[in-house]
Amino acid sequence: MESSELTNEQKLWGSLYAWLHQRAEWLRQQQRTTRQSGEATEPNKETAHEQR
């Protein structure tokens, strides 16, 4: 079997892995941005509860 020649299945798994990796990286960035905005708004919620 020649290693230089990929089968269709190997190509499919390769593209699937690349897509999942890209998706995971995007989700990680989304979580980072939402976490930062969450930290900014959470103290305001706590002070609002204290004022009531």
mmCIF file as Biopython writes it, N, C-alpha, C and O atoms, coordinates in Angstrom:
data_model
#
loop_
_atom_site.group_PDB
_atom_site.id
_atom_site.type_symbol
_atom_site.label_atom_id
_atom_site.label_alt_id
_atom_site.label_comp_id
_atom_site.label_asym_id
_atom_site.label_entity_id
_atom_site.label_seq_id
_atom_site.pdbx_PDB_ins_code
_atom_site.Cartn_x
_atom_site.Cartn_y
_atom_site.Cartn_z
_atom_site.occupancy
_atom_site.B_iso_or_equiv
_atom_site.auth_seq_id
_atom_site.auth_asym_id
_atom_site.pdbx_PDB_model_num
ATOM 1   N N  . MET A ? 1  ? 0.851   -1.207 0.000  1.0 0.0 1  A 1 
ATOM 2   C CA . MET A ? 1  ? 0.000   0.000  0.000  1.0 0.0 1  A 1 
ATOM 3   C C  . MET A ? 1  ? 0.878   1.246  0.000  1.0 0.0 1  A 1 
ATOM 4   O O  . MET A ? 1  ? 1.786   1.376  0.822  1.0 0.0 1  A 1 
ATOM 5   N N  . GLU A ? 2  ? 0.605   2.152  -0.918 1.0 0.0 2  A 1 
ATOM 6   C CA . GLU A ? 2  ? 1.404   3.376  -1.003 1.0 0.0 2  A 1 
ATOM 7   C C  . GLU A ? 2  ? 0.898   4.411  -0.007 1.0 0.0 2  A 1 
ATOM 8   O O  . GLU A ? 2  ? -0.293  4.717  0.034  1.0 0.0 2  A 1 
ATOM 9   N N  . SER A ? 3  ? 1.807   4.940  0.787  1.0 0.0 3  A 1 
ATOM 10  C CA . SER A ? 3  ? 1.416   5.917  1.802  1.0 0.0 3  A 1 
ATOM 11  C C  . SER A ? 3  ? 1.089   7.270  1.182  1.0 0.0 3  A 1 
ATOM 12  O O  . SER A ? 3  ? 0.360   8.068  1.771  1.0 0.0 3  A 1 
ATOM 13  N N  . SER A ? 4  ? 1.630   7.526  -0.006 1.0 0.0 4  A 1 
ATOM 14  C CA . SER A ? 4  ? 1.400   8.821  -0.655 1.0 0.0 4  A 1 
ATOM 15  C C  . SER A ? 4  ? -0.024  8.920  -1.199 1.0 0.0 4  A 1 
ATOM 16  O O  . SER A ? 4  ? -0.534  10.021 -1.407 1.0 0.0 4  A 1 
ATOM 17  N N  . GLU A ? 5  ? -0.665  7.775  -1.430 1.0 0.0 5  A 1 
ATOM 18  C CA . GLU A ? 5  ? -2.008  7.779  -2.003 1.0 0.0 5  A 1 
ATOM 19  C C  . GLU A ? 5  ? -3.051  7.542  -0.910 1.0 0.0 5  A 1 
ATOM 20  O O  . GLU A ? 5  ? -3.168  6.437  -0.380 1.0 0.0 5  A 1 
ATOM 21  N N  . LEU A ? 6  ? -3.795  8.576  -0.588 1.0 0.0 6  A 1 
ATOM 22  C CA . LEU A ? 6  ? -4.813  8.450  0.447  1.0 0.0 6  A 1 
ATOM 23  C C  . LEU A ? 6  ? -6.103  7.883  -0.127 1.0 0.0 6  A 1 
ATOM 24  O O  . LEU A ? 6  ? -6.482  8.191  -1.256 1.0 0.0 6  A 1 
ATOM 25  N N  . THR A ? 7  ? -6.765  7.056  0.658  1.0 0.0 7  A 1 
ATOM 26  C CA . THR A ? 7  ? -8.065  6.542  0.228  1.0 0.0 7  A 1 
ATOM 27  C C  . THR A ? 7  ? -9.126  7.606  0.491  1.0 0.0 7  A 1 
ATOM 28  O O  . THR A ? 7  ? -8.885  8.569  1.219  1.0 0.0 7  A 1 
ATOM 29  N N  . ASN A ? 8  ? -10.295 7.425  -0.105 1.0 0.0 8  A 1 
ATOM 30  C CA . ASN A ? 8  ? -11.383 8.382  0.101  1.0 0.0 8  A 1 
ATOM 31  C C  . ASN A ? 8  ? -11.764 8.450  1.577  1.0 0.0 8  A 1 
ATOM 32  O O  . ASN A ? 8  ? -12.096 9.521  2.086  1.0 0.0 8  A 1 
ATOM 33  N N  . GLU A ? 9  ? -11.715 7.307  2.263  1.0 0.0 9  A 1 
ATOM 34  C CA . GLU A ? 9  ? -12.063 7.274  3.679  1.0 0.0 9  A 1 
ATOM 35  C C  . GLU A ? 9  ? -11.076 8.098  4.497  1.0 0.0 9  A 1 
ATOM 36  O O  . GLU A ? 9  ? -11.470 8.836  5.400  1.0 0.0 9  A 1 
ATOM 37  N N  . GLN A ? 10 ? -9.790  7.966  4.176  1.0 0.0 10 A 1 
ATOM 38  C CA . GLN A ? 10 ? -8.773  8.736  4.898  1.0 0.0 10 A 1 
ATOM 39  C C  . GLN A ? 10 ? -8.939  10.230 4.645  1.0 0.0 10 A 1 
ATOM 40  O O  . GLN A ? 10 ? -8.769  11.044 5.553  1.0 0.0 10 A 1 
ATOM 41  N N  . LYS A ? 11 ? -9.274  10.584 3.401  1.0 0.0 11 A 1 
ATOM 42  C CA . LYS A ? 11 ? -9.504  11.996 3.078  1.0 0.0 11 A 1 
ATOM 43  C C  . LYS A ? 11 ? -10.710 12.523 3.850  1.0 0.0 11 A 1 
ATOM 44  O O  . LYS A ? 11 ? -10.696 13.644 4.359  1.0 0.0 11 A 1 
ATOM 45  N N  . LEU A ? 12 ? -11.753 11.698 3.930  1.0 0.0 12 A 1 
ATOM 46  C CA . LEU A ? 12 ? -12.970 12.095 4.637  1.0 0.0 12 A 1 
ATOM 47  C C  . LEU A ? 12 ? -12.677 12.328 6.116  1.0 0.0 12 A 1 
ATOM 48  O O  . LEU A ? 12 ? -13.084 13.344 6.679  1.0 0.0 12 A 1 
ATOM 49  N N  . TRP A ? 13 ? -11.973 11.392 6.742  1.0 0.0 13 A 1 
ATOM 50  C CA . TRP A ? 13 ? -11.628 11.544 8.154  1.0 0.0 13 A 1 
ATOM 51  C C  . TRP A ? 13 ? -10.708 12.737 8.367  1.0 0.0 13 A 1 
ATOM 52  O O  . TRP A ? 13 ? -10.807 13.434 9.377  1.0 0.0 13 A 1 
ATOM 53  N N  . GLY A ? 14 ? -9.815  12.968 7.415  1.0 0.0 14 A 1 
ATOM 54  C CA . GLY A ? 14 ? -8.903  14.107 7.534  1.0 0.0 14 A 1 
ATOM 55  C C  . GLY A ? 14 ? -9.649  15.426 7.501  1.0 0.0 14 A 1 
ATOM 56  O O  . GLY A ? 14 ? -9.377  16.323 8.299  1.0 0.0 14 A 1 
ATOM 57  N N  . SER A ? 15 ? -10.598 15.542 6.568  1.0 0.0 15 A 1 
ATOM 58  C CA . SER A ? 15 ? -11.377 16.779 6.468  1.0 0.0 15 A 1 
ATOM 59  C C  . SER A ? 15 ? -12.307 16.924 7.669  1.0 0.0 15 A 1 
ATOM 60  O O  . SER A ? 15 ? -12.527 18.032 8.159  1.0 0.0 15 A 1 
ATOM 61  N N  . LEU A ? 16 ? -12.850 15.803 8.140  1.0 0.0 16 A 1 
ATOM 62  C CA . LEU A ? 16 ? -13.726 15.838 9.306  1.0 0.0 16 A 1 
ATOM 63  C C  . LEU A ? 16 ? -12.954 16.283 10.542 1.0 0.0 16 A 1 
ATOM 64  O O  . LEU A ? 16 ? -13.438 17.106 11.318 1.0 0.0 16 A 1 
ATOM 65  N N  . TYR A ? 17 ? -11.756 15.739 10.724 1.0 0.0 17 A 1 
ATOM 66  C CA . TYR A ? 17 ? -10.921 16.122 11.860 1.0 0.0 17 A 1 
ATOM 67  C C  . TYR A ? 17 ? -10.564 17.601 11.792 1.0 0.0 17 A 1 
ATOM 68  O O  . TYR A ? 17 ? -10.593 18.302 12.803 1.0 0.0 17 A 1 
ATOM 69  N N  . ALA A ? 18 ? -10.223 18.075 10.584 1.0 0.0 18 A 1 
ATOM 70  C CA . ALA A ? 18 ? -9.869  19.484 10.416 1.0 0.0 18 A 1 
ATOM 71  C C  . ALA A ? 18 ? -11.062 20.373 10.748 1.0 0.0 18 A 1 
ATOM 72  O O  . ALA A ? 18 ? -10.904 21.422 11.373 1.0 0.0 18 A 1 
ATOM 73  N N  . TRP A ? 19 ? -12.260 19.953 10.330 1.0 0.0 19 A 1 
ATOM 74  C CA . TRP A ? 19 ? -13.473 20.742 10.606 1.0 0.0 19 A 1 
ATOM 75  C C  . TRP A ? 19 ? -13.756 20.775 12.101 1.0 0.0 19 A 1 
ATOM 76  O O  . TRP A ? 19 ? -14.069 21.826 12.659 1.0 0.0 19 A 1 
ATOM 77  N N  . LEU A ? 20 ? -13.643 19.612 12.747 1.0 0.0 20 A 1 
ATOM 78  C CA . LEU A ? 20 ? -13.888 19.551 14.192 1.0 0.0 20 A 1 
ATOM 79  C C  . LEU A ? 20 ? -12.885 20.412 14.945 1.0 0.0 20 A 1 
ATOM 80  O O  . LEU A ? 20 ? -13.247 21.099 15.900 1.0 0.0 20 A 1 
ATOM 81  N N  . HIS A ? 21 ? -11.628 20.376 14.521 1.0 0.0 21 A 1 
ATOM 82  C CA . HIS A ? 21 ? -10.591 21.169 15.176 1.0 0.0 21 A 1 
ATOM 83  C C  . HIS A ? 21 ? -10.896 22.656 15.025 1.0 0.0 21 A 1 
ATOM 84  O O  . HIS A ? 21 ? -10.746 23.423 15.976 1.0 0.0 21 A 1 
ATOM 85  N N  . GLN A ? 22 ? -11.325 23.064 13.824 1.0 0.0 22 A 1 
ATOM 86  C CA . GLN A ? 22 ? -11.667 24.461 13.564 1.0 0.0 22 A 1 
ATOM 87  C C  . GLN A ? 22 ? -12.877 24.867 14.402 1.0 0.0 22 A 1 
ATOM 88  O O  . GLN A ? 22 ? -12.916 25.958 14.972 1.0 0.0 22 A 1 
ATOM 89  N N  . ARG A ? 23 ? -13.861 23.970 14.467 1.0 0.0 23 A 1 
ATOM 90  C CA . ARG A ? 23 ? -15.077 24.223 15.245 1.0 0.0 23 A 1 
ATOM 91  C C  . ARG A ? 23 ? -14.745 24.367 16.732 1.0 0.0 23 A 1 
ATOM 92  O O  . ARG A ? 23 ? -15.259 25.262 17.402 1.0 0.0 23 A 1 
ATOM 93  N N  . ALA A ? 24 ? -13.889 23.488 17.242 1.0 0.0 24 A 1 
ATOM 94  C CA . ALA A ? 24 ? -13.501 23.541 18.651 1.0 0.0 24 A 1 
ATOM 95  C C  . ALA A ? 24 ? -12.778 24.844 18.962 1.0 0.0 24 A 1 
ATOM 96  O O  . ALA A ? 24 ? -12.996 25.445 20.015 1.0 0.0 24 A 1 
ATOM 97  N N  . GLU A ? 25 ? -11.926 25.276 18.057 1.0 0.0 25 A 1 
ATOM 98  C CA . GLU A ? 25 ? -11.192 26.527 18.248 1.0 0.0 25 A 1 
ATOM 99  C C  . GLU A ? 25 ? -12.160 27.708 18.268 1.0 0.0 25 A 1 
ATOM 100 O O  . GLU A ? 25 ? -12.001 28.628 19.070 1.0 0.0 25 A 1 
ATOM 101 N N  . TRP A ? 26 ? -13.162 27.683 17.386 1.0 0.0 26 A 1 
ATOM 102 C CA . TRP A ? 26 ? -14.164 28.756 17.334 1.0 0.0 26 A 1 
ATOM 103 C C  . TRP A ? 26 ? -14.984 28.784 18.624 1.0 0.0 26 A 1 
ATOM 104 O O  . TRP A ? 26 ? -15.248 29.850 19.180 1.0 0.0 26 A 1 
ATOM 105 N N  . LEU A ? 27 ? -15.385 27.596 19.095 1.0 0.0 27 A 1 
ATOM 106 C CA . LEU A ? 27 ? -16.162 27.526 20.333 1.0 0.0 27 A 1 
ATOM 107 C C  . LEU A ? 27 ? -15.349 28.041 21.505 1.0 0.0 27 A 1 
ATOM 108 O O  . LEU A ? 27 ? -15.884 28.707 22.391 1.0 0.0 27 A 1 
ATOM 109 N N  . ARG A ? 28 ? -14.040 27.734 21.515 1.0 0.0 28 A 1 
ATOM 110 C CA . ARG A ? 28 ? -13.173 28.195 22.598 1.0 0.0 28 A 1 
ATOM 111 C C  . ARG A ? 28 ? -13.126 29.722 22.608 1.0 0.0 28 A 1 
ATOM 112 O O  . ARG A ? 28 ? -13.157 30.338 23.673 1.0 0.0 28 A 1 
ATOM 113 N N  . GLN A ? 29 ? -13.052 30.331 21.430 1.0 0.0 29 A 1 
ATOM 114 C CA . GLN A ? 29 ? -13.036 31.795 21.336 1.0 0.0 29 A 1 
ATOM 115 C C  . GLN A ? 29 ? -14.377 32.373 21.784 1.0 0.0 29 A 1 
ATOM 116 O O  . GLN A ? 29 ? -14.412 33.397 22.465 1.0 0.0 29 A 1 
ATOM 117 N N  . GLN A ? 30 ? -15.478 31.727 21.408 1.0 0.0 30 A 1 
ATOM 118 C CA . GLN A ? 30 ? -16.807 32.202 21.804 1.0 0.0 30 A 1 
ATOM 119 C C  . GLN A ? 30 ? -16.958 32.149 23.324 1.0 0.0 30 A 1 
ATOM 120 O O  . GLN A ? 30 ? -17.479 33.088 23.926 1.0 0.0 30 A 1 
ATOM 121 N N  . GLN A ? 31 ? -16.509 31.061 23.946 1.0 0.0 31 A 1 
ATOM 122 C CA . GLN A ? 31 ? -16.588 30.924 25.397 1.0 0.0 31 A 1 
ATOM 123 C C  . GLN A ? 31 ? -15.756 31.993 26.078 1.0 0.0 31 A 1 
ATOM 124 O O  . GLN A ? 31 ? -16.158 32.532 27.109 1.0 0.0 31 A 1 
ATOM 125 N N  . ARG A ? 32 ? -14.591 32.306 25.506 1.0 0.0 32 A 1 
ATOM 126 C CA . ARG A ? 32 ? -13.712 33.308 26.097 1.0 0.0 32 A 1 
ATOM 127 C C  . ARG A ? 32 ? -14.385 34.683 26.083 1.0 0.0 32 A 1 
ATOM 128 O O  . ARG A ? 32 ? -14.312 35.418 27.068 1.0 0.0 32 A 1 
ATOM 129 N N  . THR A ? 33 ? -15.039 35.032 24.973 1.0 0.0 33 A 1 
ATOM 130 C CA . THR A ? 33 ? -15.681 36.345 24.865 1.0 0.0 33 A 1 
ATOM 131 C C  . THR A ? 33 ? -16.911 36.416 25.762 1.0 0.0 33 A 1 
ATOM 132 O O  . THR A ? 33 ? -17.141 37.441 26.404 1.0 0.0 33 A 1 
ATOM 133 N N  . THR A ? 34 ? -17.706 35.347 25.821 1.0 0.0 34 A 1 
ATOM 134 C CA . THR A ? 34 ? -18.903 35.362 26.656 1.0 0.0 34 A 1 
ATOM 135 C C  . THR A ? 34 ? -18.513 35.361 28.127 1.0 0.0 34 A 1 
ATOM 136 O O  . THR A ? 34 ? -19.209 35.955 28.950 1.0 0.0 34 A 1 
ATOM 137 N N  . ARG A ? 35 ? -17.413 34.703 28.467 1.0 0.0 35 A 1 
ATOM 138 C CA . ARG A ? 35 ? -16.974 34.683 29.859 1.0 0.0 35 A 1 
ATOM 139 C C  . ARG A ? 35 ? -16.548 36.087 30.285 1.0 0.0 35 A 1 
ATOM 140 O O  . ARG A ? 35 ? -16.846 36.511 31.402 1.0 0.0 35 A 1 
ATOM 141 N N  . GLN A ? 36 ? -15.855 36.808 29.407 1.0 0.0 36 A 1 
ATOM 142 C CA . GLN A ? 36 ? -15.419 38.169 29.734 1.0 0.0 36 A 1 
ATOM 143 C C  . GLN A ? 36 ? -16.619 39.087 29.911 1.0 0.0 36 A 1 
ATOM 144 O O  . GLN A ? 36 ? -16.650 39.873 30.858 1.0 0.0 36 A 1 
ATOM 145 N N  . SER A ? 37 ? -17.607 39.009 29.028 1.0 0.0 37 A 1 
ATOM 146 C CA . SER A ? 37 ? -18.797 39.852 29.143 1.0 0.0 37 A 1 
ATOM 147 C C  . SER A ? 37 ? -19.607 39.430 30.367 1.0 0.0 37 A 1 
ATOM 148 O O  . SER A ? 37 ? -20.238 40.268 31.012 1.0 0.0 37 A 1 
ATOM 149 N N  . GLY A ? 38 ? -19.591 38.135 30.690 1.0 0.0 38 A 1 
ATOM 150 C CA . GLY A ? 38 ? -20.304 37.648 31.871 1.0 0.0 38 A 1 
ATOM 151 C C  . GLY A ? 38 ? -19.693 38.197 33.143 1.0 0.0 38 A 1 
ATOM 152 O O  . GLY A ? 38 ? -20.413 38.573 34.069 1.0 0.0 38 A 1 
ATOM 153 N N  . GLU A ? 39 ? -18.368 38.248 33.199 1.0 0.0 39 A 1 
ATOM 154 C CA . GLU A ? 39 ? -17.701 38.793 34.381 1.0 0.0 39 A 1 
ATOM 155 C C  . GLU A ? 39 ? -18.037 40.266 34.556 1.0 0.0 39 A 1 
ATOM 156 O O  . GLU A ? 39 ? -18.108 40.762 35.681 1.0 0.0 39 A 1 
ATOM 157 N N  . ALA A ? 40 ? -18.243 40.960 33.451 1.0 0.0 40 A 1 
ATOM 158 C CA . ALA A ? 40 ? -18.537 42.389 33.518 1.0 0.0 40 A 1 
ATOM 159 C C  . ALA A ? 40 ? -19.957 42.626 34.026 1.0 0.0 40 A 1 
ATOM 160 O O  . ALA A ? 40 ? -20.203 43.617 34.713 1.0 0.0 40 A 1 
ATOM 161 N N  . THR A ? 41 ? -20.896 41.735 33.700 1.0 0.0 41 A 1 
ATOM 162 C CA . THR A ? 41 ? -22.299 41.955 34.060 1.0 0.0 41 A 1 
ATOM 163 C C  . THR A ? 41 ? -22.664 41.324 35.401 1.0 0.0 41 A 1 
ATOM 164 O O  . THR A ? 41 ? -23.571 41.815 36.073 1.0 0.0 41 A 1 
ATOM 165 N N  . GLU A ? 42 ? -21.988 40.255 35.807 1.0 0.0 42 A 1 
ATOM 166 C CA . GLU A ? 42 ? -22.357 39.574 37.047 1.0 0.0 42 A 1 
ATOM 167 C C  . GLU A ? 42 ? -22.279 40.462 38.290 1.0 0.0 42 A 1 
ATOM 168 O O  . GLU A ? 42 ? -23.206 40.425 39.100 1.0 0.0 42 A 1 
ATOM 169 N N  . PRO A ? 43 ? -21.234 41.250 38.483 1.0 0.0 43 A 1 
ATOM 170 C CA . PRO A ? 43 ? -21.191 42.119 39.669 1.0 0.0 43 A 1 
ATOM 171 C C  . PRO A ? 43 ? -22.369 43.089 39.709 1.0 0.0 43 A 1 
ATOM 172 O O  . PRO A ? 43 ? -22.868 43.413 40.787 1.0 0.0 43 A 1 
ATOM 173 N N  . ASN A ? 44 ? -22.814 43.554 38.544 1.0 0.0 44 A 1 
ATOM 174 C CA . ASN A ? 44 ? -23.960 44.455 38.495 1.0 0.0 44 A 1 
ATOM 175 C C  . ASN A ? 44 ? -25.218 43.750 38.989 1.0 0.0 44 A 1 
ATOM 176 O O  . ASN A ? 44 ? -26.034 44.356 39.683 1.0 0.0 44 A 1 
ATOM 177 N N  . LYS A ? 45 ? -25.383 42.483 38.641 1.0 0.0 45 A 1 
ATOM 178 C CA . LYS A ? 45 ? -26.538 41.716 39.108 1.0 0.0 45 A 1 
ATOM 179 C C  . LYS A ? 45 ? -26.482 41.570 40.626 1.0 0.0 45 A 1 
ATOM 180 O O  . LYS A ? 45 ? -27.501 41.705 41.304 1.0 0.0 45 A 1 
ATOM 181 N N  . GLU A ? 46 ? -25.289 41.292 41.162 1.0 0.0 46 A 1 
ATOM 182 C CA . GLU A ? 46 ? -25.145 41.113 42.605 1.0 0.0 46 A 1 
ATOM 183 C C  . GLU A ? 46 ? -25.487 42.396 43.349 1.0 0.0 46 A 1 
ATOM 184 O O  . GLU A ? 46 ? -26.176 42.350 44.369 1.0 0.0 46 A 1 
ATOM 185 N N  . THR A ? 47 ? -25.023 43.533 42.861 1.0 0.0 47 A 1 
ATOM 186 C CA . THR A ? 47 ? -25.311 44.804 43.527 1.0 0.0 47 A 1 
ATOM 187 C C  . THR A ? 47 ? -26.795 45.125 43.412 1.0 0.0 47 A 1 
ATOM 188 O O  . THR A ? 47 ? -27.367 45.725 44.322 1.0 0.0 47 A 1 
ATOM 189 N N  . ALA A ? 48 ? -27.426 44.735 42.309 1.0 0.0 48 A 1 
ATOM 190 C CA . ALA A ? 48 ? -28.859 44.973 42.139 1.0 0.0 48 A 1 
ATOM 191 C C  . ALA A ? 48 ? -29.645 44.167 43.170 1.0 0.0 48 A 1 
ATOM 192 O O  . ALA A ? 48 ? -30.641 44.653 43.705 1.0 0.0 48 A 1 
ATOM 193 N N  . HIS A ? 49 ? -29.207 42.938 43.454 1.0 0.0 49 A 1 
ATOM 194 C CA . HIS A ? 49 ? -29.870 42.132 44.472 1.0 0.0 49 A 1 
ATOM 195 C C  . HIS A ? 49 ? -29.690 42.765 45.848 1.0 0.0 49 A 1 
ATOM 196 O O  . HIS A ? 49 ? -30.618 42.763 46.656 1.0 0.0 49 A 1 
ATOM 197 N N  . GLU A ? 50 ? -28.518 43.300 46.116 1.0 0.0 50 A 1 
ATOM 198 C CA . GLU A ? 50 ? -28.250 43.902 47.421 1.0 0.0 50 A 1 
ATOM 199 C C  . GLU A ? 50 ? -29.092 45.152 47.637 1.0 0.0 50 A 1 
ATOM 200 O O  . GLU A ? 50 ? -29.507 45.434 48.761 1.0 0.0 50 A 1 
ATOM 201 N N  . GLN A ? 51 ? -29.346 45.897 46.577 1.0 0.0 51 A 1 
ATOM 202 C CA . GLN A ? 51 ? -30.100 47.140 46.703 1.0 0.0 51 A 1 
ATOM 203 C C  . GLN A ? 51 ? -31.572 46.872 47.027 1.0 0.0 51 A 1 
ATOM 204 O O  . GLN A ? 51 ? -32.227 47.706 47.652 1.0 0.0 51 A 1 
ATOM 205 N N  . ARG A ? 52 ? -32.099 45.710 46.603 1.0 0.0 52 A 1 
ATOM 206 C CA . ARG A ? 52 ? -33.522 45.442 46.826 1.0 0.0 52 A 1 
ATOM 207 C C  . ARG A ? 52 ? -33.884 45.196 48.238 1.0 0.0 52 A 1 
ATOM 208 O O  . ARG A ? 52 ? -35.053 44.960 48.544 1.0 0.0 52 A 1 
#
